[in-house]
Amino acid sequence: MNSGDRAATLLFGPNSFRVIRPGHFVLCAVTGEAIALEALRYWSVERQEAYATPEIATSRLTGGA
């Protein structure tokens, strides 16, 4: 299995993330959708979760999801 076949493990910081385990995508914490690392823009530092869209992030962080 190469790193493109599995999800990456990331450490989310306030302005960037660090790759802990290589991969080409992460899963949205709400929808389970694969998000390519180069397309990842939304996450929670406190929850250490990734989100596919700003709407999903807002909903999750305001208690809607």
N, C-alpha and C positions, 0 to 999 in steps of 0.2 A: 504494500500500500504506500503510495506517495502522499506528500503533504496536501495535494490538491483533492484527495479523496476523503478528507476528514475535516472536521471543524477545528479551527484554531482555538487555543485558549489564550485569552488576553487579560491584562491587568489594565483597567481603565483609570486614567488620570483626568484632571480637570480640562486639559487642552489636547491630550493625545492618549494613545494606548501603547502598551508594550506587549510584544508577542512572547508568551510563556511557552506555548507549544505550537510549532508551525502548522499552518493550514492556509487555505485560500478563502475561507469564509467563517462566519459565526452565525448562530441562529438567533433570530428575534425572540426575545424573552416572552413575548405575548402571542405571536402568531406561529412561531416555529419556522418561519420563512428563512431561507439561507440568504445571507447578506455578504457579498464579496468584500474583502477587507478594503479594497480601493474605493468602495462605495459607502463604507460605514461612516456615518456622520452623527448619529444620535445614540447616546448611552447615558447611563447613570453611574456616577462614581460611587455614590453611597450604596446602591444595590448591586453594582458590578454586573449590569445587564446591558445588552445591546437592543436597539429598536430599529425597525425597518423604515419608519417614516416619522416625521415630526408629530403627526396627529396621534400615532400610537404612543410615542414617548409622552406627550402631554396627557393623554388619557391615563396611562399607567402611573405617572408621577402625581396626578391629581386624584388618584383613587378610583378612576373609572374602569380600569382593567385588572 
